[in-house]
């Protein structure tokens, strides 16, 4: 019983004799005494005469004790005697044989009393040894080896050479001890013993490949089950370590880094063991390690995203922060702890990439609002490659680059949904803006239109975000927005036309009406610039939409310019009616009124933007010169003498110079109009035919829309009729009209003489021939002129 206490077993924990039958009931000490007597004769005495019986007794006591811890030569430590079966207590407690999982319960029951009986067991062992010493007497003094073997007076021989001790055989651990190693995170050592146990099971099963545990009654079934249970415990501890190292604040140089290194060593050992097991029995712990890393990454990302504010954009930002944080830990602390051949950094990166792909895919399958869809596409295409993968060493990947987070079909579907939503939302928003702005057009209150600004902001919100996602998506969005803009401008054109056709608008004050018209014109440049920009960004099929948008804007601007021009020239018409008369030759009153009115109205027109203002001033310049020259071609003047022609030409040149100064001050770009009046004055002033022919040729070259009837009217004004010189001059006009270059009609903004009508020349009929064809009855039907009624005589006024 003291010996059992020395092994940590209390009296109450030891089974009774009935439950633990021993094969021999002899006292071990009597057996030792008998052996001493039998071997005494063989041992004899030492050279110094000392009996070695006591030494032999101790050696035999150590060798025959069923609880010894050493080994006896020729017999395995703890093995039963020949022909005697081992007792249950020996099978449980002798360390020479590995204990199975069936002994866990007993050892667990014994474990509770071991801690309490350690001190008591140590005292019992000491008292036992003291008892043995008392029974054998005091220990005699032993002579040295030389005194015992070598006689006196002889030299001592050299000591025999030391024989190297055989290497100690590593004791196999029990299943419980291996499990304890796993729980203590000594994973590499535990895996070594599991591999040994698996090899023993393989040897006992006949050399087959290890597989699932057999039935309970089959040989080796319990050992196979132990191996399977130990592998499960080992993997649970390994994957828990993977999670803890990612979730913890970091690993230092202590147990954490060592545990990760042991995990990597286990993977190396198991990969080597898989080569011996074969492909069918391979446990593939390296692939399961990658799956465990992916599960841990998924848990980390799912824990970071839900609590982030700001909707989907905030969640994506939280994911980005968690990715950078964890990959920094992996690159700086975890990956160096693994063996280099495992490619740990690539495994972790792929695990996080796969977990992120699952999260992004789940988000993409939900019905997201337009803003979240934009955020998801931008994060997928720009933020993740640039701010996450751009900071990661991609060389660490073994199998090349990572795949996309979302499939091309999913990305295309998200982009299609964005384009559809933008088309519907912008169409409704643009019509709403136009409706709200149009309600103020007919009001008399002071109001400034923000229509163009609102339209540009609505469309640029999408046209600026889409190209930042991808170039292709930017082109599709630009094409979509350009189509919506073209539809809006057509609606805008129709509403402007209805506004100007409304009779009630004419009742507005002139200044208010002009201000509203200028506001409508000012919408053109920014909307035109937006359409041009969208057409440049969009695909080639965007050109029809751009042309439709430009056409609608041109109609609006031309309509507004025509209305402003008509309003202005209604005020100028009384001044133009005074031109080309006798009074005009002697007074500049008419032209002064024209210049003063144009200069005053130009101040209001300067509120117009530059592009439409330049077009309007150019139109005013052209229209003013057309109205100035029109009375001349109506034949109000007849210059029969050279003196009259010289006076008319001089007056024309003076008026032309004054108009040129006016429109230069108004910043007109239509400088091609400055020479038209001086050219006409030269045709009237010159006297020799060749000079007139040359001047007419220059006039036809600079103004291709002039026709022969205009030149003929000029010749009539100067009194050149039915002469050879007239025919020579008109021949020049006919030749230039037949020329290919002159046949091309000029553009509308460069037309001048096309807007000047010329009266038809009188037709002269032969009166005798005409009267001869009429009968007397028809002559009687003709109206005959009545004699004028006599006018009353006026009293001559007396001259004072």
VEXMIRO-249862 format. One record per residue (C-alpha): x, y, z. Coordinates in steps of 0.05 Angstrom, whole numbers, padded with zeros to 5 digits, always signed. Layout:
<recs>
XYZ;...
</recs>
This chain:
<recs>
+00000+00000+00000;+00056+00050+00013;+00083+00034-00056;+00015+00051-00086;+00015+00115-00048;+00083+00132-00075;+00052+00126-00145;-00003+00175-00127;-00059+00126-00113;-00100+00131-00049;-00126+00071-00012;-00197+00089-00028;-00182+00095-00102;-00151+00025-00109;-00200-00029-00132;-00213-00087-00087;-00183-00155-00095;-00246-00181-00124;-00246-00130-00181;-00171-00132-00193;-00148-00205-00187;-00073-00214-00183;-00041-00274-00215;+00007-00288-00155;-00008-00282-00081;+00063-00291-00059;+00098-00236-00021;+00149-00202-00067;+00197-00194-00010;+00197-00271+00004;+00209-00281-00070;+00269-00234-00066;+00297-00272-00005;+00292-00338-00041;+00328-00311-00101;+00383-00284-00056;+00396-00352-00026;+00398-00385-00094;+00446-00335-00123;+00491-00329-00062;+00533-00388-00082;+00541-00362-00153;+00562-00292-00131;+00610-00313-00076;+00652-00259-00044;+00689-00199-00070;+00765-00199-00073;+00768-00161-00008;+00726-00215+00025;+00663-00176+00029;+00599-00212+00016;+00558-00187-00043;+00493-00219-00019;+00465-00152+00003;+00481-00120-00065;+00449-00179-00101;+00388-00174-00059;+00378-00100-00076;+00389-00114-00150;+00340-00171-00149;+00291-00129-00110;+00294-00076-00164;+00290-00126-00220;+00232-00168-00195;+00187-00114-00169;+00124-00109-00212;+00128-00032-00203;+00199-00020-00225;+00213+00036-00274;+00277+00011-00305;+00293-00047-00352;+00321-00117-00339;+00370-00143-00391;+00337-00193-00435;+00267-00173-00418;+00225-00111-00433;+00212-00064-00376;+00148-00080-00341;+00134-00143-00381;+00104-00203-00345;+00143-00265-00329;+00147-00321-00379;+00081-00357-00380;+00047-00309-00331;-00005-00260-00358;+00000-00186-00339;-00048-00161-00285;-00096-00104-00298;-00057-00058-00252;+00006-00073-00290;-00028-00059-00356;-00051+00008-00331;+00011+00032-00294;+00071+00003-00329;+00101+00055-00377;+00131+00006-00426;+00063-00004-00460;+00020+00054-00489;-00045+00063-00451;-00108+00067-00493;-00169+00111-00487;-00205+00057-00446;-00159+00074-00386;-00179+00148-00387;-00234+00138-00336;-00189+00102-00286;-00134+00152-00293;-00183+00208-00286;-00209+00178-00221;-00137+00168-00197;-00117+00238-00217;-00160+00270-00164;-00123+00235-00106;-00054+00243-00137;-00049+00317-00122;-00070+00306-00049;-00025+00245-00038;+00039+00271-00068;+00069+00292-00002;+00043+00230+00034;+00072+00184-00021;+00140+00217-00015;+00141+00205+00060;+00120+00133+00053;+00175+00120+00002;+00226+00150+00048;+00202+00106+00107;+00204+00044+00063;+00277+00055+00044;+00295+00068+00117;+00261+00003+00137;+00302-00036+00086;+00366-00005+00112;+00349-00023+00184;+00335-00095+00165;+00402-00105+00131;+00445-00068+00181;+00494-00013+00170;+00524-00005+00101;+00595-00034+00101;+00653+00006+00075;+00671-00021+00007;+00742-00023-00018;+00762+00010-00082;+00763-00029-00146;+00839-00034-00144;+00838-00063-00073;+00786-00114-00091;+00817-00140-00155;+00892-00126-00153;+00935-00158-00099;+00978-00116-00056;+01044-00093-00086;+01023-00100-00158;+01009-00043-00206;+00937-00029-00223;+00918-00046-00294;+00889+00005-00340;+00814+00014-00336;+00775-00020-00391;+00750+00024-00447;+00682+00054-00437;+00629+00019-00477;+00579+00070-00507;+00512+00064-00477;+00457+00044-00525;+00410+00102-00543;+00350+00107-00498;+00287+00085-00531;+00234+00140-00529;+00177+00120-00486;+00111+00120-00523;+00059+00167-00492;-00011+00148-00475;-00071+00177-00511;-00087+00219-00451;-00017+00248-00449;-00020+00264-00523;-00087+00299-00511;-00054+00338-00455;+00001+00361-00503;-00052+00385-00551;-00088+00425-00497;-00021+00456-00477;-00011+00479-00549;+00051+00434-00558;+00022+00417-00626;+00085+00393-00662;+00104+00343-00607;+00032+00319-00602;+00029+00309-00677;+00094+00267-00675;+00063+00220-00624;-00002+00217-00664;+00038+00196-00725;+00073+00142-00684;+00006+00117-00658;-00021+00117-00729;+00040+00077-00752;+00028+00026-00696;-00045+00021-00716;-00024+00012-00789;+00025-00043-00770;-00027-00078-00727;-00079-00075-00782;-00034-00111-00831;-00001-00053-00868;-00062-00024-00902;-00074+00049-00909;-00103+00083-00848;-00177+00094-00853;-00237+00103-00809;-00238+00065-00742;-00262-00007-00745;-00315-00040-00702;-00304-00045-00628;-00289-00119-00628;-00241-00118-00686;-00166-00118-00674;-00137-00048-00673;-00206-00015-00676;-00196+00022-00610;-00128+00049-00632;-00156+00073-00699;-00212+00108-00661;-00160+00140-00615;-00122+00166-00675;-00184+00196-00705;-00204+00229-00639;-00134+00257-00629;-00134+00286-00700;-00201+00320-00686;-00174+00350-00622;-00110+00372-00657;-00149+00407-00713;-00196+00441-00665;-00137+00470-00628;-00102+00490-00693;-00162+00527-00721;-00176+00559-00654;-00105+00585-00656;-00116+00613-00725;-00177+00652-00700;-00142+00676-00637;-00081+00702-00672;-00123+00744-00719;-00172+00770-00666;-00118+00785-00613;-00082+00851-00607;-00019+00820-00636;+00034+00767-00623;+00097+00779-00587;+00159+00737-00582;+00128+00691-00529;+00080+00635-00532;+00037+00663-00588;+00091+00664-00640;+00116+00596-00616;+00046+00567-00622;+00040+00593-00694;+00108+00563-00709;+00086+00496-00681;+00022+00500-00723;+00065+00509-00785;+00110+00451-00764;+00048+00407-00758;+00028+00425-00828;+00097+00407-00854;+00096+00341-00817;+00027+00323-00841;+00043+00341-00913;+00102+00294-00910;+00058+00240-00879;+00006+00250-00934;+00059+00229-00984;+00067+00163-00947;-00008+00153-00938;-00026+00160-01011;-00078+00204-01044;-00139+00166-01018;-00118+00166-00944;-00085+00235-00943;-00112+00280-00889;-00097+00345-00927;-00088+00389-00866;-00057+00443-00909;-00121+00452-00949;-00162+00450-00884;-00116+00503-00856;-00132+00548-00916;-00206+00536-00903;-00197+00553-00830;-00162+00618-00849;-00220+00635-00896;-00271+00622-00840;-00232+00665-00791;-00228+00721-00844;-00303+00716-00856;-00317+00723-00782;-00271+00783-00778;-00304+00819-00836;-00374+00803-00814;-00359+00831-00745;-00331+00896-00774;-00385+00914-00825;-00453+00915-00788;-00437+00969-00737;-00408+01019-00787;-00449+01083-00799;-00464+01114-00866;-00500+01057-00901;-00464+01013-00951;-00409+01064-00963;-00393+01065-00888;-00392+00989-00885;-00345+00985-00944;-00299+01035-00910;-00300+00993-00846;-00282+00931-00887;-00224+00968-00918;-00198+00987-00849;-00205+00916-00823;-00170+00888-00884;-00111+00934-00878;-00106+00922-00802;-00108+00846-00808;-00062+00841-00868;-00012+00885-00830;-00013+00835-00773;-00005+00777-00821;+00052+00808-00859;+00089+00833-00798;+00078+00778-00746;+00041+00716-00769;+00072+00700-00837;+00145+00702-00811;+00126+00651-00757;+00104+00599-00809;+00154+00557-00848;+00173+00591-00913;+00149+00535-00957;+00076+00542-00936;+00066+00610-00968;+00027+00635-00907;+00018+00706-00931;-00013+00684-00996;-00060+00636-00959;-00084+00692-00913;-00092+00740-00971;-00133+00691-01011;-00175+00675-00950;-00192+00748-00939;-00203+00758-01013;-00252+00700-01015;-00289+00723-00953;-00294+00793-00981;-00320+00766-01047;-00376+00729-01010;-00395+00793-00972;-00394+00837-01034;-00434+00785-01073;-00487+00781-01020;-00492+00857-01020;-00498+00859-01096;-00556+00810-01096;-00597+00856-01052;-00641+00911-01081;-00596+00971-01068;-00612+01045-01079;-00574+01082-01133;-00525+01115-01085;-00505+01048-01053;-00498+01016-01122;-00451+01072-01142;-00411+01062-01077;-00406+00987-01088;-00382+00993-01159;-00331+01047-01142;-00304+01008-01083;-00299+00945-01125;-00264+00977-01185;-00222+01031-01152;-00215+01029-01077;-00200+00955-01067;-00148+00948-01123;-00114+01014-01106;-00118+01021-01031;-00118+00948-01009;-00085+00905-01061;-00039+00962-01081;-00008+00960-01011;+00000+00884-01011;+00059+00846-01038;+00027+00808-01095;+00092+00770-01108;+00075+00728-01047;+00019+00694-01084;+00037+00626-01111;-00017+00618-01164;-00014+00687-01196;-00064+00743-01187;-00128+00741-01147;-00193+00733-01183;-00246+00788-01185;-00292+00800-01126;-00353+00800-01171;-00363+00764-01236;-00368+00804-01302;-00441+00786-01307;-00456+00813-01238;-00418+00877-01253;-00455+00886-01318;-00521+00876-01282;-00505+00929-01231;-00485+00978-01286;-00549+00964-01324;-00590+00977-01262;-00553+01043-01251;-00564+01065-01323;-00638+01048-01319;-00648+01084-01253;-00610+01145-01278;-00651+01149-01341;-00717+01147-01303;-00695+01193-01247;-00663+01246-01291;-00722+01248-01339;-00771+01261-01282;-00724+01310-01248;-00711+01350-01312;-00785+01357-01328;-00799+01379-01257;-00744+01432-01261;-00771+01457-01327;-00841+01461-01300;-00819+01500-01238;-00777+01547-01280;-00830+01559-01333;-00880+01582-01282;-00838+01645-01271;-00829+01665-01344;-00895+01703-01350;-00891+01737-01281;-00873+01810-01272;-00832+01799-01209;-00757+01805-01208;-00732+01734-01218;-00669+01701-01246;-00670+01633-01278;-00626+01576-01253;-00651+01526-01304;-00585+01511-01338;-00548+01505-01272;-00599+01456-01244;-00598+01414-01307;-00522+01410-01308;-00519+01391-01235;-00570+01336-01244;-00532+01304-01301;-00461+01318-01279;-00474+01281-01214;-00477+01217-01255;-00429+01235-01312;-00373+01251-01263;-00382+01190-01218;-00388+01138-01273;-00320+01149-01306;-00286+01143-01238;-00313+01071-01235;-00291+01049-01305;-00283+01080-01373;-00335+01035-01405;-00386+01051-01351;-00371+01125-01361;-00385+01119-01435;-00451+01084-01423;-00472+01135-01371;-00452+01193-01417;-00494+01164-01473;-00553+01155-01426;-00549+01226-01399;-00540+01255-01469;-00604+01221-01492;-00641+01249-01432;-00612+01318-01445;-00635+01317-01518;-00705+01299-01497;-00705+01354-01446;-00681+01406-01496;-00736+01388-01544;-00787+01399-01488;-00751+01464-01471;-00756+01487-01544;-00830+01473-01547;-00843+01510-01482;-00803+01571-01506;-00842+01573-01571;-00908+01570-01532;-00884+01626-01487;-00869+01673-01545;-00933+01655-01582;-00976+01671-01521;-01011+01737-01534;-01011+01754-01460;-00936+01756-01459;-00937+01818-01503;-00972+01855-01447;-00910+01849-01403;-00867+01911-01396;-00815+01913-01452;-00757+01910-01404;-00786+01850-01368;-00800+01814-01434;-00729+01828-01459;-00701+01804-01392;-00740+01738-01396;-00717+01727-01467;-00645+01740-01449;-00651+01690-01391;-00676+01637-01440;-00618+01652-01487;-00568+01646-01430;-00590+01573-01419;-00559+01555-01486;-00483+01558-01475;-00478+01514-01412;-00526+01463-01440;-00491+01462-01507;-00424+01453-01472;-00453+01396-01431;-00479+01362-01494;-00412+01369-01529;-00375+01341-01469;-00422+01281-01463;-00414+01267-01537;-00338+01267-01532;-00340+01218-01473;-00395+01175-01500;-00391+01122-01555;-00397+01139-01629;-00472+01124-01629;-00481+01187-01585;-00474+01233-01646;-00549+01233-01665;-00568+01253-01594;-00516+01309-01596;-00543+01335-01662;-00614+01334-01635;-00593+01373-01573;-00554+01424-01614;-00613+01432-01663;-00662+01446-01606;-00615+01498-01576;-00604+01531-01643;-00679+01539-01653;-00687+01569-01585;-00630+01618-01594;-00651+01638-01664;-00723+01649-01641;-00701+01693-01583;-00651+01731-01626;-00705+01744-01678;-00753+01769-01625;-00701+01816-01595;-00681+01840-01663;-00752+01853-01685;-00766+01892-01621;-00705+01934-01632;-00717+01949-01705;-00789+01967-01691;-00761+02026-01654;-00710+02039-01709;-00758+02036-01767;-00778+02110-01765;-00704+02128-01772;-00692+02080-01830;-00751+02109-01867;-00715+02176-01871;-00655+02148-01908;-00640+02156-01982;-00680+02219-01990;-00661+02290-02009;-00661+02310-01936;-00615+02253-01919;-00561+02283-01965;-00560+02347-01924;-00574+02321-01853;-00547+02265-01809;-00609+02264-01764;-00633+02196-01787;-00568+02161-01777;-00556+02195-01710;-00623+02166-01686;-00603+02097-01709;-00535+02099-01675;-00564+02128-01610;-00619+02076-01604;-00572+02017-01619;-00522+02042-01568;-00575+02049-01513;-00605+01980-01525;-00537+01947-01526;-00530+01960-01451;-00588+01912-01437;-00561+01861-01486;-00494+01857-01449;-00528+01814-01396;-00527+01759-01447;-00470+01709-01446;-00412+01719-01494;-00429+01666-01546;-00502+01685-01558;-00485+01759-01550;-00434+01756-01606;-00484+01721-01650;-00537+01773-01633;-00492+01833-01646;-00470+01803-01712;-00542+01795-01732;-00557+01867-01711;-00497+01890-01751;-00521+01853-01813;-00594+01873-01803;-00575+01947-01794;-00535+01949-01859;-00590+01912-01896;-00641+01962-01872;-00594+02018-01889;-00581+01994-01961;-00653+01971-01974;-00679+02042-01990;-00623+02052-02039;-00644+01992-02081;-00717+02014-02079;-00697+02071-02126;-00711+02130-02081;-00651+02166-02110;-00634+02181-02182;-00563+02205-02194;-00565+02231-02265;-00505+02277-02258;-00434+02264-02235;-00442+02316-02180;-00502+02281-02150;-00468+02214-02154;-00407+02243-02119;-00450+02272-02063;-00488+02206-02053;-00423+02166-02052;-00392+02212-02001;-00453+02208-01956;-00453+02132-01960;-00380+02130-01940;-00392+02175-01880;-00450+02134-01855;-00411+02070-01865;-00354+02096-01822;-00402+02117-01767;-00436+02049-01767;-00369+02013-01766;-00348+02052-01704;-00414+02036-01670;-00410+01961-01681;-00337+01959-01664;-00356+01990-01597;-00409+01936-01590;-00355+01883-01602;-00384+01857-01666;-00343+01802-01700;-00378+01812-01768;-00322+01854-01799;-00339+01827-01868;-00398+01875-01868;-00356+01938-01862;-00339+01940-01937;-00408+01931-01967;-00430+02004-01965;-00362+02032-01989;-00364+01983-02048;-00433+02008-02068;-00409+02080-02062;-00351+02066-02108;-00396+02036-02161;-00437+02100-02159;-00377+02147-02159;-00333+02117-02214;-00342+02143-02285;-00300+02098-02330;-00328+02031-02349;-00266+01988-02334;-00262+02015-02263;-00335+02001-02253;-00326+01930-02281;-00269+01918-02232;-00308+01945-02173;-00368+01902-02191;-00323+01841-02196;-00295+01854-02126;-00366+01864-02100;-00390+01798-02129;-00328+01762-02102;-00337+01787-02030;-00412+01779-02029;-00430+01718-02070;-00505+01726-02059;-00508+01790-02101;-00545+01780-02167;-00548+01814-02234;-00612+01849-02215;-00577+01884-02158;-00522+01909-02204;-00573+01931-02255;-00609+01971-02201;-00544+02006-02184;-00533+02023-02257;-00604+02050-02261;-00591+02094-02200;-00531+02125-02233;-00570+02135-02298;-00535+02084-02341;-00590+02054-02386;-00590+02016-02451;-00518+02029-02469;-00460+01985-02488;-00424+02002-02424;-00483+01975-02384;-00481+01909-02421;-00406+01903-02409;-00414+01914-02335;-00472+01864-02329;-00431+01813-02369;-00381+01812-02311;-00437+01794-02264;-00463+01739-02310;-00394+01708-02317;-00383+01707-02241;-00452+01678-02229;-00436+01620-02276;-00371+01607-02240;-00371+01545-02196;-00348+01582-02135;-00400+01637-02141;-00454+01586-02153;-00447+01562-02081;-00496+01598-02037;-00464+01629-01975;-00486+01607-01904;-00544+01642-01872;-00501+01685-01826;-00460+01710-01886;-00519+01727-01931;-00531+01801-01945;-00561+01816-02013;-00608+01756-02009;-00650+01796-01959;-00654+01858-02004;-00711+01855-02054;-00705+01891-02120;-00766+01920-02156;-00781+01890-02224;-00763+01933-02283;-00823+01963-02321;-00849+01924-02380;-00861+01967-02443;-00916+01943-02490;-00926+01964-02563;-00991+02003-02558;-01013+01998-02632;-01001+01923-02634;-01037+01914-02569;-01097+01956-02589;-01101+01921-02656;-01113+01855-02621;-01172+01883-02582;-01241+01889-02610;-01285+01949-02601;-01329+01912-02551;-01269+01897-02508;-01244+01968-02515;-01310+01992-02488;-01299+01949-02425;-01232+01982-02409;-01234+02034-02354;-01220+02103-02381;-01185+02155-02338;-01228+02209-02312;-01206+02282-02315;-01181+02308-02248;-01228+02350-02208;-01211+02423-02206;-01173+02441-02142;-01197+02503-02103;-01154+02563-02113;-01111+02581-02054;-01099+02652-02033;-01026+02668-02042;-00994+02686-01976;-00961+02752-01970;-00887+02751-01961;-00861+02789-01904;
</recs>
